[in-house]
Amino acid sequence: MGHNHEHHHGHDHTHGANKKTLMISFIIITGYMIIEATGGFITNSLSLLSDAGHMLSDAISLGVAL
């Protein structure tokens, strides 16, 4: 009394979707970084400039991931 059935072991890898998400994140982070740095220079705000520096490290990390 054995039973036979097939197993489908196909895998769907969505690397394109992941790359698109990383690219969108990179663009948003970089845009906000530029705005913060510009605002920090205009207003002489050290906190905005330091956060822009932190966002620069985030942007670099996303760029490496891409």
N, C-alpha and C positions, 0 to 999 in steps of 0.2 A: 504494500500500500504506500508507495511513494507518490509524491506529487511533483510535477514539473511546472516551473514557471521561470520566466526570464527576468533578469534584473538589468536595468539600464543604468550604467554608471557614468553617464556623461556629466561633464562639469561645465558650467557656464561662468567664465571669468569675465568680469566687467571692469577690466583695467581702464578702458576708455572713460567710464563714468567717474572712476576715482581720480583720474588725471584732470578731468573737467572740473571736479569739485576743488581739487588743489589749486588749479589755475584761477578759479573764481575767488577763492580765499586769498591767494597771493595778490590779486588785483585790488581787492577791498582793503587788505592790510596795508599795501603799499600806498594806496590813495589816502587813507587816513593818516599814515605816517607823514606824507608830504604836507597835508593840511596842518597837522600838529606842529611839525617843524617850522612851517611858515608862520603860524600863529605864535609860536614860541619866540621866534626871532623878532616879530613885530612888537610883541608885548613884553619882551625881555623876561619871559616866564621860564625859569629853570625847570619847573615841574613838567611843563609841556615838552620842553626839549629832552628831558630825561625819558619821558614816556615815548617820545618819537624814537629815541635811541633803542629802547626796549622793543618797539615795533619793528625797528630795522633788523634786530636779531631774529624776530619771528619771520620776517619776510625772507631773510637769508635761509632760514631753516626750511621754509616752504619751497624756495627755489631749489635747494638741494634735493628735496623730496621729489620735485618734478623731474 
